[in-house]
Amino acid sequence: MPRVPLLLLLLLLVAGATACAAAETKPTAYEALATFDFPPGILPKGVVSYTLDGATGDFTATLNTTSTCAFSIQGSYSLRYQRRLSGRIAADRLTNLQGVSVKILFLWVNIVEVTRHGDELGFSVGIASADFGIDNFLESPQCGCGFDCHDHRDLSLPLPEPSLRLRGAF
């Protein structure tokens, strides 16, 4: 007879532990970015899954698109995200970035690094980089239309100009 209450108690403990574990949810990819001091807008809307190795910072992210996610920003930059993104993340620094490219003039070049310096984000394509204010990345753009999907932007305001730097000795 004493075995039945003990068994019932064990079942209740296991069920309670399972319910607590299920209640703990993994943060979204956008929330995970915030733990490294990055705003959500460096990723487009639609990240459906991601992995993050807490020891190394290696990550992957998967978008809910069957092909590439492309859109224009600030009237002059076109961006393209592959369905699968990867790289390494640490506080204020994304390196070994793969799956993100920007169109400069008529060429598509890979963005390989993103760094944060105060209220500026620096995007590097290797030999050149451009800085943008962090305010430009508080909202995530949408595949296909960027920020011009719902016409919420005040078109009377001027768009901020990025500063472009060349790296190396020229």
Phi, psi and omega per residue, in radians:
M1 nan -0.695 3.137
P2 -1.165 -0.324 -3.141
R3 -1.197 -0.598 -3.098
V4 -1.095 -0.859 3.110
P5 -1.113 -0.635 3.128
L6 -1.128 -0.752 3.110
L7 -1.111 -0.743 3.111
L8 -1.095 -0.729 3.105
L9 -1.078 -0.761 3.103
L10 -1.092 -0.750 3.113
L11 -1.089 -0.722 3.115
L12 -1.132 -0.701 3.106
L13 -1.111 -0.766 3.123
V14 -1.132 -0.756 3.129
A15 -1.116 -0.699 3.116
G16 -1.147 -0.736 3.117
A17 -1.130 -0.693 3.116
T18 -1.134 -0.727 3.132
A19 -1.134 -0.690 3.112
C20 -1.147 -0.724 3.131
A21 -1.139 -0.680 3.126
A22 -1.189 -0.529 -3.132
A23 -1.236 -0.492 3.085
E24 -1.327 2.036 -3.115
T25 -1.891 2.622 3.094
K26 -1.241 2.383 3.096
P27 -1.105 2.720 3.082
T28 -1.219 2.917 3.094
A29 -1.066 -0.615 -3.126
Y30 -1.213 -0.665 3.070
E31 -1.197 -0.654 3.105
A32 -1.112 -0.672 3.082
L33 -1.011 -0.709 -3.107
A34 -1.088 -0.537 3.128
T35 -1.198 -0.296 3.090
F36 -1.844 0.223 3.076
D37 1.270 0.501 3.076
F38 -1.929 2.515 3.092
P39 -1.354 2.765 -3.092
P40 -1.146 -0.456 -3.027
G41 -1.254 -0.002 3.038
I42 -1.395 -0.151 3.011
L43 -2.006 2.461 3.050
P44 -1.282 2.856 3.038
K45 -1.076 2.573 3.029
G46 1.884 0.298 3.031
V47 -1.282 2.076 -3.088
V48 -1.727 -0.359 3.087
S49 -2.781 2.769 3.058
Y50 -2.736 2.772 3.007
T51 -2.176 2.621 3.117
L52 -2.572 2.100 3.060
D53 -1.514 1.926 -3.077
G54 -1.105 -0.451 -3.117
A55 -1.385 -0.727 -3.057
T56 -1.792 -0.409 -3.045
G57 1.507 0.005 3.098
D58 -1.111 2.389 -3.123
F59 -2.456 2.763 2.922
T60 -2.347 2.648 3.055
A61 -2.457 2.488 -3.125
T62 -2.111 2.243 3.110
L63 -1.589 2.710 -3.134
N64 -1.496 0.869 3.124
T65 -2.244 2.646 3.135
T66 -1.537 -0.291 3.110
S67 -2.317 -2.570 3.140
T68 -1.429 2.736 3.081
C69 -1.861 2.009 -3.074
A70 -2.244 2.551 3.096
F71 -2.920 2.919 3.111
S72 -1.910 2.558 3.122
I73 -2.221 2.467 3.052
Q74 0.973 0.456 3.041
G75 1.227 -0.106 -3.098
S76 -2.334 -0.339 -3.123
Y77 -1.849 2.292 3.011
S78 -1.912 2.345 -3.137
L79 -2.066 2.627 3.121
R80 -2.413 2.175 3.091
Y81 -1.944 2.273 3.017
Q82 -1.271 2.889 3.120
R83 -1.063 -0.641 -3.129
R84 -2.018 2.199 3.114
L85 -1.959 2.642 3.084
S86 -2.654 2.878 3.123
G87 2.901 -2.783 3.119
R88 -2.319 2.325 -3.098
I89 -2.111 2.463 3.025
A90 -2.516 3.046 3.141
A91 -0.975 2.141 3.083
D92 1.112 0.330 -3.088
R93 -2.693 2.183 2.991
L94 -1.980 2.165 -3.134
T95 -2.231 2.995 -3.138
N96 0.902 0.557 -3.074
L97 -1.166 2.309 3.085
Q98 -2.324 2.403 3.085
G99 1.842 0.059 3.126
V100 -2.211 2.253 3.120
S101 -2.397 2.752 -3.139
V102 -2.228 2.521 3.116
K103 -1.612 2.078 3.087
I104 -2.000 2.034 -3.006
L105 1.033 -1.809 3.140
F106 -2.114 0.143 -3.115
L107 -1.928 2.460 2.997
W108 -1.607 2.189 3.111
V109 -2.204 2.570 -3.109
N110 -1.354 2.357 2.961
I111 -1.439 2.100 -3.033
V112 -1.855 -0.278 -3.101
E113 -2.683 2.508 3.037
V114 -2.282 2.254 3.120
T115 -2.224 2.656 3.072
R116 -2.010 2.256 3.068
H117 -2.237 1.702 -3.101
G118 1.115 -2.108 -3.133
D119 -1.701 0.347 3.130
E120 -2.112 2.481 2.989
L121 -1.948 2.278 3.104
G122 -1.843 2.237 3.138
F123 -1.952 2.092 -3.078
S124 -1.902 2.413 3.022
V125 -1.947 0.310 3.141
G126 1.838 -1.345 -3.099
I127 -1.551 -0.215 -3.139
A128 -2.471 2.755 3.082
S129 -2.545 2.771 3.101
A130 -2.336 2.459 3.128
D131 -1.845 2.459 3.098
F132 -2.355 2.606 3.059
G133 -1.173 2.511 -3.098
I134 -1.114 -0.411 3.125
D135 -1.048 -0.393 3.124
N136 -1.299 -0.127 -3.018
F137 -2.186 0.371 3.133
L138 -1.347 -0.351 3.120
E139 -2.118 2.510 3.122
S140 -1.467 2.342 3.072
P141 -1.274 2.856 -3.140
Q142 -1.905 2.411 3.107
C143 -0.975 2.380 3.104
G144 1.643 -0.679 -3.054
C145 -2.289 -0.054 3.103
G146 1.109 -2.043 3.108
F147 -1.857 0.000 -3.085
D148 -1.690 0.462 -3.079
C149 -1.329 -0.650 -3.043
H150 -2.108 0.134 3.118
D151 1.012 0.634 3.137
H152 -1.447 -0.302 -3.072
R153 -1.288 2.420 3.087
D154 -1.364 1.856 -3.058
L155 -1.248 -0.182 3.125
S156 -1.410 -0.278 3.138
L157 -1.445 2.402 3.104
P158 -1.224 2.586 3.091
L159 -1.469 2.427 -3.141
P160 -1.193 2.499 3.116
E161 -1.603 2.312 3.084
P162 -1.350 2.750 3.016
S163 -1.785 2.249 -3.076
L164 -1.868 2.299 3.122
R165 -2.198 2.491 3.016
L166 -1.716 2.452 3.121
R167 -1.736 2.682 3.081
G168 1.709 3.129 -3.119
A169 -1.676 2.016 3.097
F170 -2.147 nan nan
